[in-house]
């Protein structure tokens, strides 16, 4: 019994000591946990605040980006409409020619029909038949020129409309020629004194290539307009010169089919090269690195948006092509587009 | 008479926490719903045990042999809901299966249905202390903006780690006493009753804090 009591007392002490130790340990542990937790919580809250701030900034940036994209779209549209404005005179000129033909031939037909009536009254059937044949020929011409005018109007509408982005087989020579003439007549309508020699070196072996015609047309138009602007500016400065040294503004558009049969790569790497060369003022050396940047322009305020070459560059890149410029300040500028076939 | 007071305290706190849990059942988060289920299950088990002991006059140890593995399984569910990391799922459930197997082996070879399954209780307590430490780590890794003392999870976890740490000592001491003596001192069991009562009161606090948190979020 004594042994039992002794044992129980000793065990109680052990139990109490163990209990105390556990209490101290747990208390220490919980205090340590609370301390480290508070520390972490402070860091976490700071991080959370920073994250919220970053989120806000991100949201703001996204809104700004959205606004910028919207503005860019509007600018592209206005640039397109501006180029259309430049074309208007050219288009009017282009439509005027077939309309003149149509008017003239319809007048002739009117006279021929009166003549035919007279011949029929005189029972001169042979003569009436010959006149009828002439009328038919004239009608065919009227129809041909009517279709030409129709084509011009359609291509104008095509240009002003938003691009569908769908590539279609296109004859690059016809496209380049069309825009060259439109741009020339457009400028002539605005400035009667402007005159330039237009040279075309079209490679007839170029097959139809898959491009978005409105977009590539816009690029060609942009380059030609720039060239005209450059030669026109130089012409105004050097206009007083006479004799053999007299400055002759010349714009040359060249197309070339470059066929590279690379059997090692087992693929056809043919390309089409379109270059627009002018003997204008060229691009200043200080501006050469910036000409493809949006909103960069060497033209006076209000004369250019600075988006033409930038947009052209984007269009050519989107077609998987290359855009190069070769220039000598005061002598010439040549913009070269290379498109894959 | 003193033992009766401890009993009253224990049963009152258990009943109060179970009723509170049931009352706020729809308002509280999932782990607290499982905690309420555990409290109700504990209350029912204790009542059955009481009935077997005093109503039928038989040893009620069998109830604890069944209760312990189920209680641990419910705790595992609660902890998994708190931790919310799939990588722990397997390990947690494996520990529940291990405890069940241990209980079977313990019943067959060491502590029969006529004896209290203190070996299983000790193992359960060790496992719960581990789970609690893990949860503390998780809480610290992902701190919330709220004051930690207003979080139910903190009180629940503190209660688990305190109660089950003492449980290891209490049942370890009990084992030693039982095997060395015929009549182990009563104060150990009274102490256990007080701790259990405090445990359930802390659970009640945790549930109550969670209802407040749910209201704030709503």
Boltz contact constraints between the chains, C-beta under 6 A:
constraints:
  - contact:
      token1: [A, 8]
      token2: [B, 185]
      max_distance: 6.0
  - contact:
      token1: [A, 15]
      token2: [B, 173]
      max_distance: 6.0
  - contact:
      token1: [A, 18]
      token2: [B, 169]
      max_distance: 6.0
  - contact:
      token1: [A, 22]
      token2: [B, 165]
      max_distance: 6.0
  - contact:
      token1: [A, 26]
      token2: [B, 162]
      max_distance: 6.0
  - contact:
      token1: [A, 30]
      token2: [B, 158]
      max_distance: 6.0
  - contact:
      token1: [A, 33]
      token2: [B, 136]
      max_distance: 6.0
  - contact:
      token1: [A, 37]
      token2: [B, 140]
      max_distance: 6.0
  - contact:
      token1: [A, 37]
      token2: [B, 148]
      max_distance: 6.0
  - contact:
      token1: [A, 40]
      token2: [B, 140]
      max_distance: 6.0
  - contact:
      token1: [A, 40]
      token2: [B, 143]
      max_distance: 6.0
  - contact:
      token1: [A, 41]
      token2: [B, 143]
      max_distance: 6.0
  - contact:
      token1: [A, 44]
      token2: [B, 143]
      max_distance: 6.0
